[in-house]
Amino acid sequence: MREYGHRGVLLAASLSALAGFVDAVGFMTLGGFFVSFMSGNLTRLGVGAATGRWDQAALAAGLIGLFVLGVIAGALVARRAGEGRRSAVLAVEAALLLGAAALCTAGWNGPGMAAVVLAMGVENAVFQRQGDVGVGLTYMTGTLVRMGQRLATALCGGPRWEWVPFLLLWIGLTAGGALGATAFLLWGLLTLWFACAVVVFLAIAVRLAENRAERAG
């Protein structure tokens, strides 16, 4: 992650925290299903099919499908706007979370959760590079593998601190999950408004930074 610089790493950690925050809200709303961690839903799909709980299998499959649609949408936005213009992807994510918060506030939890899943899929295109995911923001298995690999490299005399950005991503997701669960217990689905506000703030901040970079260039 060296190529992203300190600001890029900070943005990635913030978005990972947001993913953990929203995933905790979705997990508690959907009774043990996930809105950003699709590996968990894949396991629920397999278990549901094996045990004949077709309602659970169908829900898991639906969430996975929505997430993929979000990934496709985010990738297309990144291609159209230019992969260096991360604010465009963040703006789409913010719009989806705004819709999700509004729907859930109105009592339409199902469509609201669908919009959240789409938003989490879109988020993975923020660091898209040449049509591929540069940094995984809503899942941590690959991040933990990379952190372990960088630690092994450090132990063998390589760069000493390249594992730290991956640790920050993991801390962000974990802390975000804890905060999301706590906020949900206090305010329920109104918590989504906070998540929406965070993404709006990040989109504006990133857009301003992009404008400064364009003027300087």
N, C-alpha and C positions, 0 to 999 in steps of 0.2 A: 504493500500500500504506500510505498515511499513516493510514487509518482503523483499522489493526490495532495501531498503537503499537509501541514498541520490543520489548516482550515477544512480540507476535505475529510480528514480523519475525524475531526470534531463533528462535522455534518453527518458523517456515516454513523458515529456513535449515538448522536441525537436521534437519528431516524431508527436505529435499532432499538433505542429506548422507547420510542413511540410505538414501534411494532409490538414490543413486549407489553406495553401499556394497553394497547387496543386488543391484543390477543387475550389478555386476562379478562377484559370486559366481555369479549365474545365467548370465551370458555365458560364463564359463569352464567351468561345469558342462554347459551345453547346446551347447557347441561353436559359439558365434557367434550365438546367439539371445538375446533380451532378456526380462527379467521385468518391467521397468517402462517401457522406452522402446519404445512400440508403433509409432512411425514406422519404426524400424529393422526391426521384424518385418514391417511392411507391405511394405517394400522387399524383404525376403527372400521374402515370399509371391509378389510379382510376378516376381522373378528365378527362383524355383523353378518357377513355372508356365510361364514363357517357355522355360526350358531343359529342361523335362520332368522336373525333380526333384520329383516329387509328394510324396515323403516330407517334404522340406523345406518345401514349400508347405503341407502338412497340419499340420506342427508349428507353423509361423508362424500359420496360421489358428486353431489350437487355443489358442495363447497369447493371441492377440488376443481371442478369445471369452471366455476366462477373465478377462481384464482387464476387459472390459465388464461381466461378471457381478459382479466386485468393485466396480466403480464403482456399479452399481445397488444392491448391498447397502449400500455406504457411504452413498449418498444416502438410502436408506430409513431407515437408523439415524439419520442426521442429522435427518431430518424428524420421526421419532418422538421422539427425545430433545430436540429443539430445536437449531436450528443454532448457537446460542451455546454449547452444551454439547459442546465439542470432545473432552472426555475420553471420551465414549461411543464415538465413532468410533475413537479411539486404542485403547480397550480391545478392540474387535473386531479391529483390526489386530494388536495384541499377541497375541491368542488365535490368530490365523491363523499368525503367525510362530512361536509356540510349537509349534503342530502341525507346521509345516514343519520346524523344527529336530529335533523328536522323530522324524518320519518319515525324514528324511535320516540321522540318527544310526543308525536301525534298518536302513538300507540301502535304503529305499524312496524313491529319489531322484526318480522320476517324480511320484508323488503329493506329495512334499515341494515340488518346484518348482511344482506346480499351486497349492499353498497359498500360496506366496510371491507368485505372480502375482495371486491374489485379494487378498492383503494390500496389494499396491501399488495395485490398483484402489480399494480401500477408502480408502487414505490420501488420495486426491484429494478426499474429502468433508470433510476436517478443517476447511477454510475455506469450506465451502459457504455461499452466500448466496442466499436466495430461489430455491432449487432449482438454482443454477448454481455453477460452480467459481469461487471468489473468487481463489484463488492456485493456479497449476499447480505441483505439487511434484515430479512424476516426469518432466517433459519441459521442455526449455529453449528451444525455438525461439521460442515466444511471449514468454518472459521476455527473451530477447535483443532481440526487436523492441521491447518496451516500454522496455528500457534505452536502446536507440538513440533512441527517440522522446523520452525524458526528457532525454537528452544534447542532442538538437537543440533542445529547449525551453530548456534552460539556456544554450546558445550564443546563443539569440535574446533573452536577457534575462529568462527565466522563472526559476522556483525552481532553485537551483543544485545541490541534492543529492538530488532525488527519484529519480535513477537508481541511487543507492547500494544500496537494498534489493534491487533486481533483480540487481545485481552480486553481492551476498551469496548469493543463491539459486544463481547460476551457480558461484560459488566453492565453495559447499557441495556441490553435485552432483559437481563435478570432484574435490574433495578426498576426498569419500566414495568415489568410484570408485577412486581410487588406493589408499586404505586398504583397501577391500574386496578388491582384487586382491592386495595384499601379504599380507593376512590369509589369503586362500584358499591362496596358495602355501605358507604356513606350517602351517595347520591344516585345510585342506580345508573340507568342509561343516560342520564344528563351528563355523565362523565365524558361522553363523546364530544360534547361542545368544547371541552378543554383540549382534547386531541386535535380537533379541527383548528382551534386557535393557534396551537403550536405549529401546525403545518403551514397555516397562512403566514405566520411570522417568519418561518424558515424560507418560504417561497419569496417573500418580499426582501429579506436579507440577502438571499442568493442572487436575486435579480439586480439589486443595487450593486453587489460586488461584480456581477457580470458587466453592468454598465460602466463601472469604473475601469475594469480591465479593457473594455472596448475603446474607451477614450484614451487610455494610456497606450494602447497598441496602435 
